Amino acid sequence: MTKLDLDFVRSQFPAFTSPVLGGPAFFENAGGSFPCVQVVDRLHRFYTDRKVQPGSPHEAGQLGGAEMDEARSRLAAMMGVAAPEVSFGPSTSANTYVLAQAVRGWLRGAKAAIVVTDQDHEANAGVWRRLADEGIEVREWKVDPDTGHLDPARLADLLGDGRVKLVCFPHCSNVVAEINDVAAICAMAKDAGARSLVDGVSYAPHGFPDIPALGCDIYLFSAYKTYGPHQGVMVIREAFGMELPAQGHWFNAGSLYKRFTPAGPDHAQVAACAGMVDYVDALHGAHFAPEADPAARNRAVHDLMRAQEVAVIAPLLDYLAARNDVRLVGPRQAEARAPTVAVELAGPAVPVAEALIAEGIACWGGDFYAVRPLAAMGIDREKGVLRLSSVHYTSAEDVTRLIGALDRVL
């Protein structure tokens, strides 16, 4: 198997040469990754050479509009969908809120139910739960309180009467980190006559999705956690998108990518999202033979990223599992999880995170808006968890440095 060239990878991220960011070993990637140089360059170019109304007739407007279109079309090709099926918004939380308003209208007056989980970040839980105020039944797919695992058998019980119209669940949780079997879950939902919405915020940093392989109707993720600007990206398959009530201007209702954008997008950041695809293509070019299909390039890079992450994070999981004074949240096996490692300590997590920062480890502690999964697993919100999150640019030396710091602090 091709091994990730970590020197090449790190050369693509200006943060590693920053006098501020380049010193600590960075383990707060789940809060936001470093941006790749391709995104930084595109954002700078837009603000210096394109910052007028996109699509206007003079040169800067034409170039700016073309770069926004490029971002949409290239992201779509990379994920295996049509360009109009990709929409942008200010954040995934905002995008989810807009979608919830559409679903509110879609199901109003129907004797319908939706399924949510207690494994989710609150952005993909609270907005759906509030639909109960409209008379829509909300059914909770509960995690195992010991492990945080979502058992598909419990979902089957919730789908049994045929009333469920939408199943909302995470690709993986931002604290449990177990990778859910999205394709199998979406197939279950489809067989029961329900649509599926996947929150991919905590998974997409570890490999952009292959949407046709997953089989979901909606997939959401945050560009600022996938080496890009602060934007939310949502893939809405056309059949479902045109069925949901439009949330944008009435005269844009015929355009799928505008139906769920109620306000003007951030032009520069949308354009800069093409830099994420530039980065995937650069990784592919540095590791593999040429490949014409963008989706195939993405799949190869996804597997390259994951192999690196699994190898690098395994020693940390081994170390934490061997301690009797901490509780490792989520799977013990690196292959079964994203490299986002949450740990319950005997006391509050924040002071330990602060001590680690003093040791040159950038991390944090708290509830990370994962209040429901923590409560379901019996973890006090005030105490929180220590979260140590890596991505493919994390080195084995970073993990060794982290383990040494944990030894001293704990």
Secondary structure, DSSP 8 states (H G I E B T S, - for coil): -----HHHHHHT-GGGG-TTTSSSEE-BGGG-----HHHHHHHHHIIIII-S-TT-SSHHHHHHHHHHHHHHHHHHHHHTS-GGGEEEES-HHHHHHHHHHHHHHHHTTS--EEEEESSS-GGGTHHHHGGGGGT-EEEEE-B-TTT--B-HHHHHHHHTTS-EEEEEEESB-TTT-BB--HHHHHHHHHHTT-EEEEE-TTTGGGS---HHHHT-SEEEEEGGGTTS-S-EEEEE-HHHHTTS---S-GGGTT-GGGTT--S---HHHHHHTHHHHHHHHHHHHHHS---S-HHHHHHHHHHHHHHHHHHHHHHHHHHHHH-SS-EE-S-SSGGGB-SEEEEE-SS-HHHHHHHHHHTTEE-EEE-TT-HHHHHHTT--TTT-EEEEE--TT--HHHHHHHHHHHHHH-
